[in-house]
Amino acid sequence: MKRLFMLAAGLLALMLSPAGAQDRLSPPHISISGEATMSVPPDTARIRAGVSTTGPTARDASAANRKAMASVMAALKAAGIAEKDMQTSRYSIQPVYSNTPQQKITSFIASNSVTLTIRKLDDSGDLIDRLTDAGANSFGGVEFIVSDASKLLDKVRADALADARRKAQIYADAAGAKLGSLLSLSESASGPRPMMYMARAAASAPETSISAGENTLQVSVNATFELVK
């Protein structure tokens, strides 16, 4: 029994000693956060546009949709939109039911939408007008994008770490210590927050107005620095 008691006590000491030793041996340090942002004008836009048509049968709705969509696609080609910048994003045919207890099918709705990549932002408003004139009656909005965001984020990362180091230096000076090596670093980065613009063409306006504005790149870091006496 005495031997078992001594063995249990030894195991307990082994379990407790590493944490205590780690606390004693851990060098003085400071953990701090740093942030940096950059405002960047977008250089690309994505527009989702399409056509919705109705018909007494699914075939009729589909036929009307094909005809209307052909006009929209012709307008896109006339506007100089390349094939690689057009992608079908949604196609559906759905029944419409009567508002009666019997729930009878009264007609069908066919919808076809394409997502367009616009590389000349100044042409966005004119393109929306062209699509509307060609028969497009469904717009999901305009999304503005920064194409080289990953390269720009590298600059923001360096600025975020510099901000963390600057704050840590202030605390080190106040504590009468010197700022030592970087012990750990973690990042929380967000790419450009796409700016959305819902296309609304006013009847009296000569042309739909699209404002690209600026997108924001943001990086936050958590850094730990050693404090040296």
C-alpha positions in Angstrom: 0.0 0.0 0.0 2.9 2.4 0.9 4.5 1.7 -2.4 1.3 2.4 -4.3 0.9 5.7 -2.4 4.4 6.8 -3.3 3.9 5.9 -7.0 0.6 7.9 -7.1 2.4 10.9 -5.5 5.2 10.7 -8.0 2.8 10.6 -11.0 0.9 13.7 -9.5 4.2 15.6 -9.2 5.1 14.8 -12.9 1.7 16.1 -14.0 2.0 19.3 -12.1 5.6 20.2 -12.5 5.8 21.0 -16.3 3.2 23.8 -16.2 4.8 25.4 -13.2 8.3 25.1 -14.7 7.0 26.6 -18.0 5.6 29.6 -16.2 8.9 30.2 -14.4 11.0 29.7 -17.5 8.8 31.8 -19.8 10.6 35.0 -20.7 9.0 38.3 -20.0 6.9 39.3 -23.1 4.1 41.5 -24.3 1.2 40.5 -26.6 -0.3 43.2 -28.7 -2.5 43.7 -31.7 -1.8 45.7 -34.9 -4.1 46.9 -37.7 -3.7 48.4 -41.1 -6.1 49.3 -43.9 -5.8 50.5 -47.5 -8.5 52.0 -49.7 -8.2 50.9 -53.3 -10.3 51.9 -56.4 -11.7 48.7 -58.0 -10.7 47.9 -61.6 -13.3 45.2 -62.4 -17.0 44.9 -62.1 -19.4 41.9 -62.1 -23.0 42.4 -63.3 -25.7 39.8 -63.0 -28.4 40.3 -65.6 -31.1 38.2 -67.1 -34.6 37.7 -68.5 -37.8 36.3 -66.9 -40.7 35.4 -69.2 -44.1 33.8 -68.6 -46.2 31.5 -70.7 -49.2 29.2 -70.4 -47.0 26.2 -70.7 -43.4 25.4 -69.8 -42.6 25.2 -73.5 -44.1 28.6 -74.2 -42.3 30.3 -71.3 -39.0 28.7 -72.5 -39.5 29.7 -76.1 -40.2 33.3 -75.1 -37.2 33.3 -72.8 -34.9 32.0 -75.6 -36.1 34.8 -77.9 -35.6 37.5 -75.3 -32.2 36.1 -74.2 -31.0 36.0 -77.8 -31.5 39.8 -78.0 -29.7 40.3 -74.7 -26.7 38.2 -75.9 -26.6 40.1 -79.2 -26.5 43.3 -77.2 -23.6 42.0 -75.1 -21.6 41.0 -78.2 -22.3 44.4 -79.8 -21.0 46.0 -76.6 -17.7 44.1 -77.0 -18.1 41.7 -74.1 -15.9 38.7 -74.7 -17.2 35.1 -74.4 -14.9 34.4 -71.5 -16.5 37.2 -69.6 -20.1 35.7 -69.9 -21.2 32.9 -67.7 -24.7 31.5 -67.2 -25.4 31.7 -63.5 -29.0 30.6 -63.3 -31.6 28.9 -65.5 -35.0 27.7 -64.2 -38.6 27.0 -65.2 -41.1 27.1 -62.4 -44.9 26.7 -62.3 -47.2 29.4 -61.1 -50.1 28.1 -59.0 -53.5 29.7 -58.5 -54.5 31.1 -55.2 -57.2 28.6 -54.6 -57.6 25.5 -52.4 -57.0 23.3 -55.5 -53.6 24.9 -56.2 -53.8 24.5 -60.0 -51.0 25.5 -62.3 -51.9 28.6 -64.2 -48.7 29.4 -66.0 -44.9 29.0 -66.0 -42.0 31.4 -65.5 -38.7 30.8 -67.3 -35.6 32.7 -65.9 -32.2 32.9 -67.4 -29.3 35.0 -65.9 -25.7 35.6 -66.9 -22.9 36.9 -64.8 -20.7 39.4 -66.8 -17.2 40.6 -66.0 -16.7 44.2 -67.0 -13.1 45.3 -67.4 -13.9 48.9 -68.3 -15.8 50.4 -65.4 -16.7 53.5 -67.3 -18.8 51.4 -69.6 -20.9 49.8 -66.8 -23.8 52.3 -66.9 -24.0 52.2 -70.7 -24.0 48.4 -70.7 -26.9 48.3 -68.2 -28.9 50.6 -70.5 -28.1 48.4 -73.5 -29.2 45.3 -71.7 -32.5 47.0 -70.5 -33.2 48.1 -74.1 -32.6 44.6 -75.3 -35.1 43.1 -73.0 -33.2 42.3 -69.8 -35.7 42.7 -66.8 -33.7 41.2 -64.0 -30.6 42.7 -62.4 -28.9 41.3 -59.3 -26.6 44.3 -58.9 -23.1 45.4 -59.6 -20.1 44.1 -57.7 -16.8 46.0 -57.8 -13.6 44.1 -57.4 -9.9 44.7 -57.0 -8.2 42.2 -59.2 -4.7 42.4 -57.7 -5.9 42.4 -54.0 -3.4 39.7 -52.9 -0.4 41.8 -53.9 -1.8 44.9 -52.2 -2.5 42.9 -49.0 1.2 42.2 -48.7 1.8 45.9 -48.1 -1.0 46.0 -45.6 0.4 43.0 -43.8 3.8 44.8 -43.3 1.9 47.9 -42.1 -0.1 45.9 -39.6 3.0 44.3 -38.1 4.7 47.7 -37.9 1.7 49.0 -36.0 1.9 46.2 -33.5 5.6 46.8 -33.0 5.0 50.5 -32.5 2.4 49.8 -29.8 4.7 47.3 -28.1 7.6 49.7 -28.1 5.4 52.3 -26.2 4.7 49.7 -23.5 8.3 48.5 -23.4 9.5 52.1 -22.9 6.9 52.7 -20.2 8.1 49.5 -18.4 11.7 50.4 -18.6 12.5 47.5 -20.9 13.8 46.9 -24.3 11.7 45.3 -27.1 13.2 42.0 -28.1 12.6 39.3 -30.7 9.2 38.5 -32.2 8.0 35.3 -30.4 4.7 34.6 -32.2 2.5 36.1 -34.9 -1.0 35.4 -36.1 -3.1 37.2 -38.8 -6.7 37.9 -39.6 -6.9 39.4 -43.1 -9.9 40.4 -45.2 -9.7 41.1 -48.8 -11.5 43.9 -50.5 -15.1 44.2 -49.3 -16.9 44.3 -52.6 -19.1 47.3 -53.0 -22.6 46.5 -54.3 -24.7 48.8 -56.4 -28.2 47.9 -57.3 -28.9 49.1 -60.8 -31.9 51.4 -61.0 -32.3 53.3 -64.2 -34.5 56.4 -63.8 -36.9 57.1 -66.6 -35.8 60.8 -66.8 -32.0 60.0 -66.6 -30.1 60.0 -69.9 -28.0 57.1 -68.7 -27.7 54.8 -65.7 -25.1 56.2 -63.3 -22.7 53.7 -61.7 -20.3 54.9 -59.0 -17.4 52.5 -58.3 -16.0 54.3 -55.2 -13.3 52.5 -53.3 -12.8 49.0 -51.7 -11.1 48.5 -48.3 -8.3 46.0 -47.6 -7.8 45.2 -44.0 -5.3 43.1 -41.9 -5.2 42.6 -38.2 -2.3 40.8 -36.4 -1.7 39.5 -32.9 2.0 39.7 -32.1 4.1 38.6 -29.0 7.4 40.3 -28.4 10.1 39.4 -25.9 10.9 42.1 -23.3 14.6 42.4 -22.4 15.9 44.2 -19.3 
